[in-house]
């Protein structure tokens, strides 16, 4: 996503949040689920570009803690156990032995662990899971 579009979308979401807060006028305000889902999707796109949750939260007008909680809950709502198979690549020559390419684990928060072999990756996922 280009910088101008990121800022524009962030401003729109910030304005919607402000309007919702004004409309609520209560001690305890809750962001509507539809707006929260759009914010989480926006944050996902920004995070994929390497932006921190703090910077995204500042742009839209929520705390970093709130944004991270919304992202975590959205991930849990769609979470589940999915089967995964690691298979050799069919690209290139079939007679050549497959070279072990280091794997990379990228978390939803943008942290990356690089240089993993398949066994270490499986072990790490078991610990994190």
C-alpha positions as CSV (number, residue, x, y, z in Angstrom):
1,X,0.0,0.0,0.0
2,X,1.4,3.4,-0.9
3,X,2.1,6.0,1.9
4,X,-0.6,8.5,0.7
5,X,-3.3,5.8,0.7
6,X,-2.3,4.5,4.1
7,X,-2.6,8.0,5.6
8,X,-5.9,8.6,3.9
9,X,-7.4,5.4,5.2
10,X,-6.0,6.0,8.6
11,X,-7.6,9.4,8.7
12,X,-11.0,8.0,7.7
13,X,-10.9,5.3,10.3
14,X,-9.8,7.9,12.9
15,X,-12.8,10.1,12.0
16,X,-15.2,7.2,12.2
17,X,-13.8,6.3,15.6
18,X,-14.2,9.9,16.9
19,X,-17.8,10.0,15.6
20,X,-18.7,6.7,17.3
21,X,-17.2,7.9,20.6
22,X,-19.2,11.1,20.4
23,X,-22.4,9.3,19.6
24,X,-21.9,6.9,22.6
25,X,-21.4,9.6,25.2
26,X,-21.1,7.1,27.9
27,X,-18.5,6.2,30.5
28,X,-17.8,2.9,28.8
29,X,-17.5,3.0,25.0
30,X,-17.1,0.0,22.7
31,X,-16.1,0.1,19.1
32,X,-18.7,-1.4,16.8
33,X,-17.6,-4.8,15.5
34,X,-17.8,-3.8,11.8
35,X,-15.5,-0.8,12.4
36,X,-13.1,-2.8,14.6
37,X,-12.9,-5.4,11.8
38,X,-12.0,-2.8,9.3
39,X,-9.3,-1.4,11.6
40,X,-7.8,-4.8,12.1
41,X,-7.7,-5.4,8.4
42,X,-6.1,-2.0,7.9
43,X,-3.5,-2.7,10.7
44,X,-2.7,-6.1,9.0
45,X,-2.0,-4.3,5.7
46,X,0.2,-1.7,7.5
47,X,2.0,-4.4,9.5
48,X,2.7,-6.3,6.4
49,X,4.6,-3.2,5.1
50,X,6.7,-3.3,8.3
51,X,4.8,-0.7,10.3
52,X,4.6,-1.0,14.1
53,X,1.3,-1.3,16.0
54,X,2.2,1.8,17.9
55,X,2.5,3.9,14.8
56,X,-0.8,2.5,13.4
57,X,-2.6,3.0,16.7
58,X,-1.4,6.6,16.9
59,X,-2.6,7.3,13.4
60,X,-6.2,6.0,14.0
61,X,-6.5,7.3,17.6
62,X,-6.5,4.2,19.8
63,X,-3.9,2.9,22.2
64,X,-1.3,0.4,21.0
65,X,-2.6,-2.0,23.7
66,X,-6.2,-1.8,22.4
67,X,-5.1,-2.2,18.8
68,X,-3.0,-5.3,19.7
69,X,-5.8,-6.8,21.6
70,X,-8.2,-6.3,18.7
71,X,-5.7,-7.9,16.3
72,X,-5.1,-10.8,18.7
73,X,-8.8,-11.5,19.2
74,X,-9.5,-11.3,15.5
75,X,-6.8,-13.9,15.0
76,X,-8.3,-16.2,17.6
77,X,-11.7,-15.9,16.1
78,X,-10.5,-17.4,12.9
79,X,-7.9,-19.7,14.5
80,X,-8.0,-23.4,14.2
81,X,-5.8,-26.3,13.7
82,X,-4.9,-26.7,10.0
83,X,-2.9,-29.6,8.6
84,X,0.4,-28.6,7.1
85,X,2.6,-30.7,4.8
86,X,6.2,-29.9,3.9
87,X,6.9,-31.4,0.5
88,X,9.9,-31.1,-1.8
89,X,9.7,-28.5,-4.5
90,X,8.8,-29.8,-8.0
91,X,10.7,-27.0,-9.6
92,X,14.0,-27.5,-11.3
93,X,15.6,-30.9,-12.2
94,X,14.1,-33.9,-10.5
95,X,17.4,-35.8,-10.6
96,X,19.2,-33.1,-8.5
97,X,19.0,-33.6,-4.7
98,X,16.9,-31.0,-3.1
99,X,19.0,-28.3,-1.3
100,X,17.8,-27.5,2.2
101,X,16.6,-23.9,2.1
102,X,16.3,-22.2,5.5
103,X,12.7,-21.4,6.4
104,X,11.3,-18.2,7.8
105,X,8.6,-17.8,10.4
106,X,6.7,-14.5,10.3
107,X,4.3,-13.7,13.2
108,X,1.1,-11.6,12.9
109,X,2.9,-8.9,14.8
110,X,5.7,-8.7,12.2
111,X,8.4,-10.5,14.1
112,X,10.5,-12.8,11.9
113,X,12.6,-15.8,12.8
114,X,14.9,-16.8,9.9
115,X,17.3,-19.6,9.1
116,X,15.1,-22.5,10.4
117,X,15.3,-26.0,9.3
118,X,11.9,-27.9,9.1
119,X,12.5,-29.8,12.4
120,X,13.3,-26.6,14.3
121,X,10.3,-24.8,12.7
122,X,8.0,-27.6,13.8
123,X,9.5,-27.5,17.4
124,X,9.1,-23.8,17.5
125,X,5.5,-23.9,16.3
126,X,4.7,-26.6,19.0
127,X,6.1,-24.3,21.7
128,X,4.2,-21.3,20.5
129,X,1.0,-23.2,19.7
